[in-house]
Amino acid sequence: MHALSDPEPDPASHTGAVAPGAPRHPLRSLMTRAALTGGITELALVGAHVLMYPLGTRADRLRPDPRCRPGEQPPAVRALFAADPLAARVPVVLVHGLIDNHSVFAVMRRSLRRRGFTSVCSWNYSPLLADVGRGAADLGRHLQRICEQTGYERVHVVGHSLGGLLARYHVQRQGGDQHVESLVTLGTPHQGSVLAHLLPTPLVRQLRPGSVVLRELAEPAPGVRTSVIAVYSDLDQVVVPTSAGRCDHPDLQARNVLVRGVGHMSLPFHRTVLDEVATTLAGRRQPHADVPAPAAVA
């Protein structure tokens, strides 16, 4: 599979409560050509992902790519790491969402490796997970193993949907900022989702607005060193309202990036999102930068 093209390039990047890049009115946002294109793409991608799902049930082992050496990469890759060539070697861990597995990152893994990242792997958690805190602790143990295996003290984490919330809980509530350099969330319900009221399972109840877990994440978090980049979409069918995909905690080094016309499952496959993830992990984004994301990097 290839990265999806961008129906509306240059996503808005902002940190304020109200900004020019804020989501449009829900009904108005659904009546655009970009929204229609994004909806059709989302349906097609969900079907393709169902076929790919069995391929992601096996654990994904970390295999550093020995072919990625400074000076041997294309010019676009060398430019990405010009300021800090060692940034390419910091491990990147991808964490999937609810009732999913690492097959959702098939395109992102390939994209990051093409862009020069040498150590990219995914983490599968149990589909029977019933508690955010427990899943976050399991993630923390996995990240520690990655650090021991690679010799790096800190790693990057990219989380899709629930995966981003597990990582954020670990960073804020379990001391995970000691080994998580940056966290990029894609379509993560940082403020919950009203759709969580439709499924009364223990885990989904924790995703409701105002749940105990979300109240814990809203508590003060002084001294957290991990930068947080929340990518959210005005066409997200799972995070409702779509603005709940923003991370607006006052103690976090958070930056919110809005992409338009991209469905929930399309986020890990979308070209603009892939570019945003790559430039962020390469250290080319400042946590509080209030500027549009650039065009494609590679």
WOWO-V346145 format. One record per backbone hydrogen bond with DSSP energy under -1.0 kcal/mol. NH is the residue of the N-H (numbers start at 0). CO is the residue of the C=O. Records with the same first field share a line. If there is no record, write none. Layout:
BEGIN
NH->CO + CO
END
This chain:
BEGIN
3->268
11->257
13->255
21->18
28->24
29->25
30->27
35->31
36->32
37->33
38->34
39->35
40->36
41->37
42->38
43->39
44->40
45->41
46->42
47->43
48->44
49->45
50->46
51->47
52->48
54->51
55->52
56->53
64->117
67->64
68->66
71->68
77->73
78->74
79->75
80->76
81->78
86->83
87->84
88->85
91->118
92->155
93->120
94->157
103->100
104->101
105->102
108->104
109->105
110->106
111->107
112->108
113->109
114->110
115->112
116->111
117->87
120->91
122->93
128->125
134->130
135->131
136->132
137->133
138->134
139->135
140->136
141->137
142->138
143->139
144->140
145->141
146->142
147->143
148->144
149->145
150->146
154->178
155->90
156->181
157->92
158->183
159->94
160->185
162->159
163->160
164->160
165->161
166->162
167->163
168->164
169->165
170->166
171->167
172->168
173->169
175->169
176->170
177->174
178->175
179->175
180->154
182->226
183->156
184->228
185->158
186->230
189->187
190->243
191->188
192->206
193->239
195->192
196->193
197->194
200->198
204->200
206->203
207->204
210->207
214->210
215->211
216->212
217->213
218->215
223->220
226->180
227->252
228->182
229->254
230->184
231->256
233->258
243->240
244->241
245->242
251->248
253->251
254->227
255->13
256->229
257->11
258->231
268->265
269->265
270->3
273->269
274->270
275->271
276->272
277->273
278->274
279->275
280->276
281->277
282->279
283->278
288->285
292->10
END
